[in-house]
Amino acid sequence: MILDERLLKDFKKNAEGLFEIHDTFSFDKLFKLLTENDFEDQEALLFIISNCSLSALTFQERIYNKYYLD
């Protein structure tokens, strides 16, 4: 399945057109999906920051604390 199709199937978009990532499980699922589709860790992180609406808790736990690297 193409990455765009998986993104649209697995993640909802909000009114601004951003993917809604409001829990750590969704973040991890998206990060894994991106890295499995030839994104480097840094590219996947930039994609998420640029194209997703993140909750404060998810941002802190996964991005600020760098737990996405685990």
NUROMI-444179 format. One record per residue (C-alpha): residue in one letter; x, y, z; residue number from 1. Coordinates in Angstrom, 2 decimals, padded with zeros to 5 digits. Layout:
<pts>
A:X:Y:Z:NUM .
...
</pts>
This chain:
<pts>
M:000.00:000.00:000.00:1 .
I:001.29:003.45:-000.84:2 .
L:002.33:005.69:002.06:3 .
D:-000.31:008.35:001.27:4 .
E:-003.07:005.75:001.34:5 .
R:-001.84:004.35:004.68:6 .
L:-001.67:007.83:006.21:7 .
L:-005.20:008.68:005.15:8 .
K:-006.51:005.28:006.27:9 .
D:-004.83:005.23:009.68:10 .
F:-004.85:008.89:010.73:11 .
K:-007.59:011.52:010.75:12 .
K:-007.00:015.06:009.54:13 .
N:-008.31:018.12:011.36:14 .
A:-009.89:021.25:009.81:15 .
E:-006.44:022.71:009.08:16 .
G:-005.43:019.58:007.14:17 .
L:-003.01:018.31:009.78:18 .
F:-002.93:014.70:010.93:19 .
E:-004.21:014.41:014.51:20 .
I:-001.63:012.76:016.76:21 .
H:-002.85:013.13:020.33:22 .
D:-001.37:010.08:022.03:23 .
T:002.02:008.42:022.14:24 .
F:000.75:005.22:020.50:25 .
S:-000.35:007.15:017.40:26 .
F:002.99:008.98:017.31:27 .
D:004.90:005.70:017.52:28 .
K:002.73:004.13:014.83:29 .
L:003.25:007.07:012.47:30 .
F:006.98:007.28:013.17:31 .
K:007.37:003.55:012.48:32 .
L:005.29:003.82:009.30:33 .
L:007.49:006.63:008.02:34 .
T:010.77:004.90:008.84:35 .
E:009.53:001.71:007.15:36 .
N:008.93:003.82:004.03:37 .
D:012.52:005.00:003.65:38 .
F:012.40:008.06:005.90:39 .
E:015.46:008.58:008.08:40 .
D:014.69:009.29:011.76:41 .
Q:015.27:013.03:011.33:42 .
E:013.13:013.16:008.17:43 .
A:010.29:011.33:009.91:44 .
L:010.49:013.71:012.85:45 .
L:010.39:016.76:010.55:46 .
F:007.44:015.30:008.66:47 .
I:005.54:014.84:011.92:48 .
I:006.36:018.34:013.18:49 .
S:005.32:019.88:009.85:50 .
N:002.20:017.84:009.07:51 .
C:000.67:016.87:012.39:52 .
S:-001.33:018.38:015.21:53 .
L:000.35:017.06:018.35:54 .
S:-000.89:017.12:021.91:55 .
A:001.43:018.80:024.41:56 .
L:001.99:015.51:026.24:57 .
T:002.90:013.66:023.05:58 .
F:005.23:016.47:021.98:59 .
Q:006.98:016.45:025.35:60 .
E:007.23:012.68:025.73:61 .
R:008.29:011.83:022.22:62 .
I:010.00:014.89:020.72:63 .
Y:011.30:017.07:023.56:64 .
N:012.53:014.10:025.60:65 .
K:013.75:012.37:022.39:66 .
Y:011.91:009.13:023.16:67 .
Y:011.23:008.72:019.43:68 .
L:014.82:007.42:019.24:69 .
D:014.08:004.44:021.52:70 .
</pts>
